[in-house]
Amino acid sequence: MASPIQAHSALSRGTFAIAVLVSLAVLFAPPADVPPSPYGIDKLVHGLLFAVLAFTGRWAGVGRGVLAGLLVLYAGVSEILQATDLVNRDASVADLVADVIGVLVGLLVWERLVRRRRASV
């Protein structure tokens, strides 16, 4: 029986697709749809969102370098678009930093998981 964490499976690709869709909803929601939160929570949300994107992207089989580059580009473009009339939200360098940290965390968690699985085989 195949492991549920097996890379390149339909489950892994579907999970990554869902993470991408959730990120689009979170990053580009109209300002009225963004709930008020205590200071700093938005940075945590950004970091977690991009960590999930990085982790699920690796699980889906996207190469580490390609994924990291595309996610950092996505983070930058999302912040630029948030400052435009299209999204009409506030752009933030701190959000971008949280996104990049999230990417690094997601990639590191994936690598540790893979190492542990290899060591146990």
N, C-alpha and C positions, 0 to 999 in steps of 0.2 A: 504494500500500500504506500502510495506517495505521501510525503510529508506535506502538511498544509502550507509550510513556509517555502516550499520549492519555488525557485525563481522561474520566470517565464511562463507561468501557468495562467489559465484564464482568470483564476481568482486574483492573482497578483496584478495582472493588467487591468482588470475591472476595478480593483481597489485604487490603483493609481489614477484611473480615469475619474473615479468619484472624488478623490482628493483634489484633482485639478478643478473639477466643477465646483466643489466647496470653496476652493481658493478664489475662483472667479466671483462667486456670490459674496464672499467676505470682503475681498479687496475692492470690488466695484459697486457695492450696494449704495443706493442713494443715502445722503446724510440723514434723512428722516428715518431710515431703517436701521441706523447704527445706534444701539442702545447706549445710554450713558453708563460709564464705568469709572471706578476709582482710578486715580493716576497710576500709570504704569501697566495696567491690565492690557491695554492695546499692544504694548511691546511684547508681552507674554503671548498674546494671541498670534502676533506676527511670527514670533520665533517658533511656536508650536506648529503653526500652519506650514511653514517652510521646512521644519524638521520632518513632518509627515510627508510632504511632497518629496523630499530627498530620500527618505526611507522607502516609501512605496515605489518611487521611481527606480531605485536600485533593485528592489524586489521584482519589479516588472522586467528587469534586464537592461535598463538603460545604463550605458557606461558611466563610470564615476566622473570623468573629466567633462564629458558632454553634458551630463545632468547638472553638475555644479555650475558650469558656464551658463547653461540655459536658465537655470533657476535664479542666478544672480542677475542675469539680463532681465528676466521676468520681474524680479523685485524692483529693479531700477525703473523699468518702463511703467510698472504699476504705480510707483510713487509719482512719476512725471504725469501720468494720466489723472491721478487723483487731484492734481493741482489745476487741471483744465476745467472748462465749463462742461465737458462731457460727464465728469463724475462729480465735480464741485465739492470735493473734500480737501482736507489739508494734507499736503505732502510733507514728509518728515525724513530728515537724514537719520534720526534715531530709529524710525521704523525700518529703513533700509539696513541699518546695522543689525537690528534684531532679525531681519530676514536672513542676512548672510550668516549670522551666528546659528540660526535655525538650520540652514543648509548644512553647515559644518557638523552640527550635532547629529542630524539625521544620517549623514554619511558615516560618521564615527560609530553610531549605534549599529548601523548595518554591518560595518566591517567587524565589529566585535562579535556580533551574532554569528557571522560567517566563520570567524576564527574558532569560536567555541564549538560550533557544529563540526568543523573539520577535526578539531582536537578530540572530540568524543567519538569519532568514527574509527 
